[in-house]
Amino acid sequence: MVYTILIRLISVLLAGVLLLIVISVWPEPSEATLLKRNDEQRVEDLGLIIEAIHDFRNSNERLPYSLQELAESRPRLKWQDPVHQRPYDYTLINTAIYSLCAVFETDSSGDAFGSLPGFSRHGIGNTCVYRTFE
């Protein structure tokens, strides 16, 4: 019985040491990779926000006044920039038009990641899309 406990304890310790070794030698992603991942997250967030805005309009017969109002109806919606934790820029222009903007860290004008054409191709800096309902 004592040997069984001792063997299990040694096994747990060895597994812990092995895990620490793997973690210590695991390569960190490059800064360019991190920036691209952040922008991919922004594209995904913005696509879901646009879907939520359209659903909100269909249900309420008006556009939301703010992203906070939209987030109240969809608590899991990511409406803040993943890095800076500031809300994406949503502007209600009139009863049928809104704009949605984000600041991107990479240039994907030659790429096409994401499913939303307005954001999937962007340069570095502020990028906006405008949507109109008729």
N, C-alpha and C positions, 0 to 999 in steps of 0.2 A: 504494500500500500504506500509506504514512504517512497519507494522507488518510482511508483507511478506518478505521484505528485511531483517528485523531483524532475522526472522526465518531461512532464507537462510544463513545468515552470521554465526549464531550459529551452523547450520548444518555443514558448511564448517570447522569451527573451531573444532568441535567435531570430524569430520572425520580426520582432521590433527593430533589431539592429539591421536586418536586411531592408526593411522599409525605410529606415533613416538613410541608409546608403543609397537606395534608389532615388529618394527625394533629393539628396544632396548632389547627385550627378545628373539629374534630369535637367535638360537645357531649358533656359528661360526663352520665351518667344522674343523675337527681335522687336524693336520699337515699331518698325514698319508693319509687322504682323499685327501688333496690338492696335495700331491706328486703323488698319483695315478692318479688323474685327469690330472696333467701335463704330465705324461707319456702316458696316453691314448691319449691326444692331439698330442703328438709327434708321436705315432704310426699312427694316422690318417693323420697327415701332411706328413709323410714319404711315406705312401701308395699313397697319391695323387701326391707326387713328382715323384715316380716311374712311375705312369701312365702317367704323363706329359712328363717324359723323353722318354718313349716309343712312345708316340704320336709325340714328337719332332723328334725322329729318323725316324719314318715312313714318316713324312712330309719333312724332310730336308736331308734324307739319310746319316745322321751322328749324333753322340751324341753331346749334348751341351757341350761347353767348361767349363761352370760354371753354378751354380744355378742362378746367376744374369742374365745370358743370357736367361735361361729358364723362369725366372720371367718376363722378358720383353715381352715374347710371351704370358704369362699367368699372368696378373696383380693381380688376386685374389689368386694366389698360396701362401700358407704360407711356406716360405722357411727358416724361422728363428725360433730358439728355443723359445717357448712361455714364458719362464722365463728369460733367459739371453739375448734374442734378438740378438744372434749371428747366422750367417748362419749355417745350418746343413753342415756337412763335406761331400762334393761331390768331388770325384777324378776321372778324366778321365784317365784311365790307358793306354788304347790304343784305336784304332778305334772301337773295338768291346766289350771292357770291361770297366765297371765303378764300383766304390764303393760308398756307401752312408752310413754315420755314424751319430750317435747321442749319447749323454750322457744321460743315464736314472738314475732316482733317486730311483726307487724301483725295487724289484726283482719279476718278473712275470714268472719265469721259471716253476712254477707249475700251472700258469694260462694260459689262451688262449684268451685274449681280443685282438680285432683288427682283421683285415682280412688278414694281410700280415704275412706269417709264419716267415720270417726273423726277424721281429721286434716284433711280438706279444708275443714271448717268449724271454725275455731278463733278464739279471742280472743287478745289479747296476753298473754304469760306462759306458764306451764306448762300443757300439755295432755297428757292420758294417755288411752290406750285399754286396755281389758282384754279378753283373749280367753280363752275356755274351750274345752277339748276334752272330749268325753264318750266 
